[in-house]
């Protein structure tokens, strides 16, 4: 176990909810529970009558039990990271702390920092659940909520950013910047702690995403890898893009300056955007040009690109090229 690593059984919590049971360093005493039927893990979407965080955490634990039984090589990892914790915030805090710690930034310190911040801000916990639901529903490669929690660096980078953003607002800026640096080192995602990020965010693949200091990202936005929300030079002040709700930004897109991307807009892969993009419009090319906001056949007003992940329907509006 690395120096400073927090113990999995924080506050004496065990997989079965018993605080007094003794466990070895490698395996729980109790045998793993039986595998759940495939139709139980998961069942999306959650019932509206249930709290999203509680429902998602139940699914994560069920998936972790199933995977621990199916793959013994992962049993210790799944127990330490998921099954030994009584709540999603504790599991996430433990996992982030062990991902982002270093020889001089101890995981025990990070665990306490993450957990205290998540515990004090219910809106952050709601955003965690919304981000998990977003990844599970929008990314066909996401095989489960536990897969996202444990393995999706875009998801983990966003959660660490949320904590850094709180630290920035509390004037604990050296620590916020140190956390930004660790996230950039470990996850290859660079988000300034002052940037405002909504909930229901998907950073798909995530490598190379850069979001500048005065950027604002709305709710239910999907951003692919190598996207930059940057400034135009050495200007100071409010100098980064403002991304509306439900926007989809394709891989390698660059949006520069204090421009507004309207709700439900779509930015094509590889585009360079230097002007405002109206709501429900598409910007493509370098430099980007706007495509009309006309809805395609079968598209409804509520179909937001950031949620539907529709990258290509705009093509028929400006080209008769077919494959």
Secondary structure, 3 states (H helix, E strand, C coil): CCCCCCCCCHHHCCCCCCCCCCCCCCCCCCCCCCCCCCCCCCCCCCCCCCCHHHHHHHHHHHHHHHHHHHCHHHHHHHHHHHHCCCCHHHHHHHHHHHHHCCCCCCHHHHHHHHHHHHHHCHHHHHHHHHHHHHHHHHCCCCCCHHHHHHHCHHHHHHHHHHHHHHHHHCCCHHHHHHHHHHHHHHHCEEECCCCEECCCCEEECCCCEEECCCCEECCCCEEECCCEEECCCCCCCCCCCEECCCCEECCCCEEECCCEECCCCEECCCCEECCCECCCCEEECCCCEEECCCCCCCCCCCCCHHHHCCCCCCHHHHCCCCC
